[in-house]
Amino acid sequence: MPSAVAYCRYIPMTELAQRLDLVRTRIARAAERARRDPAGILLLAVTKVFPASAIQEAYDLGLREFGENYVQEFETKSPAVASLSGARFHLIGHLQSNKSAKASELFDVVQTVDTAKLARRLDSAGKPLDVMLEVKLSEEEAKSGASPAELPALIDAVRACRNLRLLGLMTMPPWSDDPEAPRPYFRRLRELGEIHGLSGLSMGMSNDLETAIEEGSTCVRIGTALFGKRRKP
Ligand SMILES: *Cc1c(COP(=O)(O)O)cnc(C)c1O
């Protein structure tokens, strides 16, 4: 006898979908606490070390902004994802000026401009490009970024580049597993943005996005909380 029961097919949410839900909830709660509109906070999905299929999966779940750290790595993934309509790719890792033409070709946004020379190289590639200035706010060795004192000249140099549109500032504080530790750095970046009339602030990662949003972040760069732990590059 055929059963009259209509069975609902159980479709488990993928792990990425669940993590995305969680990240969106964290962003929304932090925005609410800070009395900010969550629509003003861009979720940048950091896909470094993960294959192009991770970008595709995130795209299928509605994500449109992706962050990559290495020009060469993204060059290999780019053919699989370059035609995703509306997707934008941000370079968030250090860029050497000899790779600037390739970077300009592959990316829509370069968040790590830190010298006038690099800005001029990106400009001379001839493609309109959104840029942010990476600011170094700690004395850590081997960290790229312009110092706050170098910012005025760098901003002038970028504004003189006809193909570059300056969106704001980006920073990466010293790593800490304490989400409160980066607060002074985030606060300082916001002050620098105010001083220089730049509204975009790219700051905050998986473990400190709440702190960053409380301090005014307009772009949180999230890898681990979406895609899981990375193998060492
Ligand atoms: C890897 C990386 C991130 C993402 O860090 P998670 O802690 O995995 O969220 C963000 N920003 C930059 C510059 C990175 O290199």
Ligand as a Chemical Component Dictionary entry (heavy atoms), coordinates in Angstrom:
data_LIG
# 
_chem_comp.id                   LIG 
_chem_comp.type                 NON-POLYMER 
_chem_comp.pdbx_formal_charge   0 
_chem_comp.three_letter_code    LIG 
# 
loop_
_chem_comp_atom.comp_id 
_chem_comp_atom.atom_id 
_chem_comp_atom.alt_atom_id 
_chem_comp_atom.type_symbol 
_chem_comp_atom.charge 
_chem_comp_atom.model_Cartn_x 
_chem_comp_atom.model_Cartn_y 
_chem_comp_atom.model_Cartn_z 
_chem_comp_atom.pdbx_ordinal 
LIG C1 C1 C 0 44.800 35.100 6.250  1  
LIG C2 C2 C 0 44.384 36.507 6.414  2  
LIG C3 C3 C 0 43.123 36.856 6.934  3  
LIG C4 C4 C 0 42.127 35.827 7.452  4  
LIG O1 O1 O 0 42.515 35.397 8.703  5  
LIG P1 P1 P 0 41.601 34.386 9.560  6  
LIG O2 O2 O 0 42.123 34.510 10.933 7  
LIG O3 O3 O 0 41.777 33.034 8.981  8  
LIG O4 O4 O 0 40.181 34.869 9.444  9  
LIG C5 C5 C 0 42.788 38.194 6.976  10 
LIG N1 N1 N 0 43.628 39.147 6.544  11 
LIG C6 C6 C 0 44.836 38.864 6.051  12 
LIG C7 C7 C 0 45.715 39.966 5.597  13 
LIG C8 C8 C 0 45.263 37.546 5.973  14 
LIG O5 O5 O 0 46.485 37.282 5.506  15 
# 
loop_
_chem_comp_bond.comp_id 
_chem_comp_bond.atom_id_1 
_chem_comp_bond.atom_id_2 
_chem_comp_bond.value_order 
_chem_comp_bond.pdbx_ordinal 
LIG C1 C2 SING 1  
LIG C2 C3 SING 2  
LIG C2 C8 DOUB 3  
LIG C3 C4 SING 4  
LIG C3 C5 DOUB 5  
LIG C4 O1 SING 6  
LIG O1 P1 SING 7  
LIG P1 O2 DOUB 8  
LIG P1 O3 SING 9  
LIG P1 O4 SING 10 
LIG C5 N1 SING 11 
LIG N1 C6 DOUB 12 
LIG C6 C7 SING 13 
LIG C6 C8 SING 14 
LIG C8 O5 SING 15 
# 
